[in-house]
Amino acid sequence: MKIFRSMVIFCLATAVVLPAQEKSSAPALFPFTVIRAGTLIDGKSDAPRRDQVIVIRGNRIDGVSDAAAAKIPAGATVIDLSHSTVLPGLIDSHTHIFLQGEDPAQGGYDINILKYPLAFRAARATVSVRRALEQGFTTLRDVETEGAGYGDVGIKMAIEEGYIPGPRLFVSTRAISSTGGYMLEDYAPELDMPKGAQLIDGPVEARKAAREQLDHGADWIKVYMTHRSWVGKDGELVSQPTLTVEELHAIVDETHSWGKKVACHAYGGIGLHRALDGGCDSIEHGLDLDDAAIAQMLRQGTWLCPTLSAYYHDWAPADTPQGQRDRKRVAAHEISFPKALHAGVKIVFGTDMGGISWDEPIAQEFPRMVELGMSPMEAIKSATSRPAEMLDMQGQLGVIAPGAYADIVAATGDPLRDIKVLQSVQFVMKDGKVFKR
Ligand SMILES: [Zn+2]
């Protein structure tokens, strides 16, 4: 999450049943659906292809071919998207479904934890995930519940069991930071306030927190390696480091031994370097990447999830320390992102939705990336095949190819000319089922 103003606010963000062919004596176990795609951007190739036919069997893609050569299975349901651009379901790698872009003037971040029953927050999270799916985001990596405990595990279960519509979720439960490293804060010291993350001190507690979270269903572990930030005496962005390398190393070692990965919130400076030295798998935000950090990310294959959009929201007045900090964050980011991009750092699309209201378009991140030098095709890959690789789902998500899950979206217009068309997808299929048309 990101921190707005003095208080902060976070970092922070079924379906049409296919007609079974039961007329004949041998009902089809896996009904076929066929999509006619006017233009296909498959998530992996460098160029789009015209007039393609996608054959879907059950919840997987069976084949992709030129329309002229395509064999349409008998009895298949045909969906005509021949006037649209068809793409893989999109992936947002940094969301908070349990946050709602709270207005600081209306209680901001703290009100979630201090006033709202957990069931209320869960009900709102069901709206967050539906909003994501409506906008074509068929997969989210949700990077912590902000005081809602293991609520994300429950929402994921409800989606997987078909009770509510939503994207595939990769969840990280409570997140980990250190004492002094997360909200709620600025209350009377006599009060034992609840926190928006699990706070640990020392490698033993760090490892125990990771074990608990993994035991209770975390797909990823989220760690805050920096917390407060301000403008330093030389006009530079300064970020308070949180965990030590030893603490992070215990978490990374434990998490990797479960076959899972660690996402580290880090702006820059000491905390960012500790995140890299400790072996984290993805840097979240990475506002202030120096050359040494970029070189180390390249060496270690570390992912960058920049979440550009979030930092353009809710600036404090320019003549306040917070306002100067808000502007400095964006200024640093606008230097770091192109540097990382041109150096070849692996970049994934992430928004910090939840820090941003779910009423806003998730795809607003695409034009931000393109304005800072990423090609539209690379931006699309950053929300399809690239995060699929980060999530160890290569070939299964983020691509329209045989064997992949049938997560497919379509938009009118050419996103390679105007990436903003992805802010209004009209067709969404997840798992072979049409959710929106
Ligand atoms: Zn966040």
Boltz pocket constraint, residues with backbone or C-beta under 6 A from the ligand:
constraints:
  - pocket:
      binder: B
      contacts: [[A, 1], [A, 2], [A, 10], [A, 11], [A, 12], [A, 13], [A, 94], [A, 95], [A, 96], [A, 143], [A, 352], [A, 355]]
      max_distance: 6.0
